[in-house]
Amino acid sequence: MARHDLPESLFRQYNLRASLDNQDGAVAQAVEEYPAESLLREPEAQLVEHFTERFRVDAPVLTEGAISVAAEESQVDVSQDFDRAIYDRGRPSYVPGIEVTYYVPFTGDHNLFKFAPSTHDFNPPRADVVGQELHFRYKRAGADVATTKVDFERELAKVRQYLGWMSNETTMYNSSLPPKIRSRVADRRARLERTNAEMQSLGIPLRRVQTPAPPPAASVRAAGKPPSPVTPNYDVALSFAGENRAYVERVAEAIKEAGVNVFYDRFETATLWGKNLVDHLANIYQHRSRFVVMFISKFYVEKAFPTHERQHAQARALVAKEEYILPARFDDTEVPGLAPTVAYADLRNLSPEQLAQLILSKVGGKR
């Protein structure tokens, strides 16, 4: 099979260990932002279970009892078959053949097939992730079906091996969650109780501040729904290189005028003044936005701050249950960790105002 016909390489886009480490900050923030009255009132065991279920990560599990296969006629490129007499191997040379696809269902988060476990080799397995299935595709000249099964079984064995490595790592991470969460809950409770005691000692009637309590963790689990994420500050954050500011600023102004809460640095001059920008921007692009629009260009991948923003947005993608990064391209520059199959907006064919309308449609559709 020619290289351009090969399925995607699995387990190679992101670093699993780094992403799990980044989760510690998300756990800490979630505990800090949990309504104070609920944190003091609810049993510790229920809180620990609530946050553990919210932040646990489980490796996908193959449903091997439901594997199926299909074959269809195809034109096969044999230009790299050195057993054939071909004059110009720099150009495709097609002959009649077949394409055989093996379908392997799985349960769990399909995004985890993008992450490399700490234990891995330099030849990861290949398959296309389509919904909740892995598709293993093989093209052969003529009608040689039998050899595809040998190749499939070899690749499937590698997938099992990688998932085993991933399962070991995620199991260790999941087991570390309850004590970490218990400690953070206890720390915040102690601070809240100390503050309440000091307020009582003032001898002045206290005003009760009403905050909406979240549904109890048990009822959320009973309904089969994941806990609600922390409410972000921004509907959308814009990540870009300074060389593309003129275009991005028109987008920012258009969506702000439409009432969208957008993070754009020039709208935040006073807020950013004196901040540690490394920490502040990490928080915005990983935790405080519903979407991140990534303005991709050759400048974008070269600059330090856009790289910093991108890495934290990609860490959020590990736990996001739906699209989070919205790529918008000025050119075809490759972005580390961004799959080429992710749909993008082509800015070569869109005005800033047209892109703003796309963003408004996206934000409006998720409210």
Long-range contacts (C-beta under 8 A, 24 or more apart in sequence): 1-76, 1-77, 1-138, 1-139, 2-77, 2-79, 2-80, 2-92, 4-77, 5-77, 5-137, 5-139, 6-126, 7-126, 7-127, 7-128, 7-135, 7-136, 7-137, 8-126, 8-127, 8-128, 8-129, 8-339, 8-341, 9-124, 9-125, 9-126, 10-113, 10-114, 10-124, 10-125, 10-126, 10-127, 10-129, 10-159, 10-162, 11-113, 11-114, 11-115, 11-116, 11-117, 11-120, 11-124, 11-125, 11-162, 11-166, 12-114, 12-116, 12-124, 13-114, 13-115, 13-116, 13-337, 13-338, 13-339, 14-114, 14-115, 14-116, 14-314, 14-317, 14-318, 14-337, 15-115, 15-116, 16-112, 16-115, 16-116, 16-117, 16-118, 16-166, 16-169, 16-170, 17-117, 17-118, 17-169, 18-315, 19-115, 19-315, 19-318, 20-57, 20-169, 20-170, 20-173, 22-286, 22-312, 22-315, 22-318, 23-55, 23-57, 23-173, 23-318, 23-319, 24-180, 25-286, 25-287, 26-55, 26-286, 26-287, 26-319, 27-51, 27-55, 27-177, 27-180, 27-181, 27-184, 28-184, 29-230, 29-283, 29-287, 30-54, 30-55, 30-230, 31-181, 31-184, 31-185, 31-188, 32-184, 32-188, 33-230, 34-188, 34-214, 35-211, 35-212, 35-213, 35-214, 36-192, 36-211, 37-211, 37-213, 38-213, 38-214, 39-185, 39-188, 39-189, 39-192, 40-189, 40-192, 40-193, 42-216, 42-217, 44-182, 44-185, 44-186, 46-216, 46-217, 46-218, 47-181, 47-185, 47-217, 48-178, 48-181, 48-182, 48-185, 49-217, 50-217, 50-220, 50-227, 51-177, 51-181, 51-185, 52-174, 52-177, 52-178, 52-181, 53-217, 53-221, 53-226, 53-227, 54-226, 54-227, 55-177, 55-319, 56-174, 56-177, 57-109, 57-112, 57-170, 57-173, 57-174, 57-318, 57-319, 58-108, 58-109, 58-167, 58-170, 58-174, 59-108, 59-112, 59-163, 59-166, 59-167, 59-170, 60-106, 60-107, 60-108, 60-109, 60-110, 60-112, 60-113, 60-163, 61-106, 61-107, 61-108, 61-163, 62-104, 62-105, 62-106, 62-134, 62-159, 62-160, 62-163, 63-104, 63-105, 63-106, 63-107, 64-104, 66-105, 67-102, 67-103, 67-104, 67-105, 68-102, 68-103, 69-100, 69-101, 69-102, 69-103, 70-100, 70-101, 70-103, 71-98, 71-99, 71-100, 71-101, 71-145, 72-98, 72-99, 73-97, 73-98, 73-99, 74-98, 74-99, 74-139, 76-139, 76-140, 76-141, 77-139, 78-141, 81-141, 95-141, 96-141, 96-142, 97-139, 97-140, 97-141, 97-142, 97-143, 98-139, 98-140, 98-142, 98-143, 98-144, 98-145, 99-137, 99-138, 99-139, 100-137, 100-138, 100-139, 100-140, 100-145, 100-148, 101-135, 101-136, 101-137, 101-138, 102-135, 102-136, 102-138, 102-148, 102-152, 102-156, 103-133, 103-134, 103-135, 104-133, 104-134, 104-135, 104-136, 104-156, 104-159, 105-132, 105-133, 106-132, 106-133, 106-134, 107-132, 111-317, 111-318, 111-320, 112-166, 112-318, 114-339, 115-166, 115-318, 117-162, 117-165, 117-166, 117-168, 117-169, 118-165, 118-169, 119-165, 119-168, 119-169, 120-162, 120-165, 124-158, 124-162, 125-155, 125-156, 125-158, 125-159, 125-162, 126-155, 127-155, 127-159, 134-159, 226-321, 230-287, 232-287, 232-288, 232-289, 232-290, 233-261, 233-263, 233-284, 233-288, 233-289, 234-261, 234-262, 234-263, 234-284, 234-288, 234-289, 234-290, 235-260, 235-261, 235-262, 235-289, 235-290, 235-291, 235-363, 236-260, 236-261, 236-262, 236-263, 236-289, 236-290, 236-291, 236-292, 236-293, 236-326, 236-359, 236-363, 237-262, 237-263, 237-284, 237-285, 237-288, 237-289, 237-291, 237-292, 237-293, 237-309, 238-262, 238-263, 238-264, 238-292, 238-293, 238-295, 239-285, 239-292, 239-293, 239-294, 239-295, 239-300, 239-306, 239-309, 239-310, 239-313, 240-294, 240-295, 240-300, 240-306, 241-295, 241-297, 241-299, 241-300, 241-302, 241-303, 241-306, 242-299, 242-303, 243-297, 243-299, 244-295, 244-297, 244-299, 244-300, 244-330, 247-295, 247-330, 247-347, 247-352, 248-295, 248-352, 250-352, 250-353, 250-356, 251-293, 251-352, 251-355, 251-356, 251-359, 254-352, 254-353, 254-356, 255-356, 255-359, 255-360, 255-363, 258-356, 258-360, 260-359, 260-360, 260-363, 263-288, 263-289, 277-305, 278-308, 281-305, 281-308, 281-309, 281-312, 282-308, 282-312, 285-309, 285-310, 285-312, 285-313, 285-316, 286-312, 286-313, 286-315, 286-316, 287-316, 290-363, 290-366, 291-323, 291-324, 291-325, 291-326, 291-359, 291-362, 291-363, 291-366, 292-316, 292-324, 292-325, 292-326, 293-326, 293-328, 293-359, 294-325, 294-326, 294-327, 294-328, 294-335, 294-338, 295-328, 295-330, 295-347, 296-327, 296-328, 296-329, 296-330, 296-331, 296-333, 296-335, 296-338, 296-344, 297-329, 297-330, 297-331, 297-333, 298-331, 298-333, 300-333, 300-335, 301-333, 301-334, 301-335, 301-336, 310-335, 310-337, 311-337, 314-338, 326-359, 326-362, 328-355
